[in-house]
């Protein structure tokens, strides 16, 4: 019982010290520091997406017994850091080769939208810092060919970002 009381005493001392320090800081009439004035400046840096990348973990896989192309895309700000943003995404899976017209080369096209907070929670993977889109396939037939995935993000303010990457066929893995 004595040990429990001593623990309470230390908690009270720590709380009082924290409140005292907070009280001193709050009673100060002088406000200083690098953040003051910067928030009100019109030239304050505001991170916005400036580039799009198809994540290397993009892969063909089975999801609930159905073939999907699990696409992962990352958005980056001008400092190269991952960033979230609302927008609409278009994906095209094409045969990767020269001499093909668009009709011959196209396997699939998907349109996805990320607008709301629930869309963000559903699509954003905090571990890989990428958006995940499980895109439905009829079969894994495209995976037997050299394919290319093209991604386009139409973001608020009229900004459009694009990326493209070859995909490794299933039989080469």
Buried (B, 14 or more C-beta within 10 A) or exposed (E): EEEEEEEEEEEEEEEEEEEEEEEEEEEEEEEEEEEEEEEEEEEEEEEBBBBBBBBEEBBBBEEEEEBBBBBBBBBBBEEEEBBBBBBEBBBBBBBBEEEEEEEEBEBBEBEBEBEEEEBBEEBBEEEBBBBBBBBEBEEBEBBEEBBBBBBBBBBEEEEEBEBBBEBBBBEEE
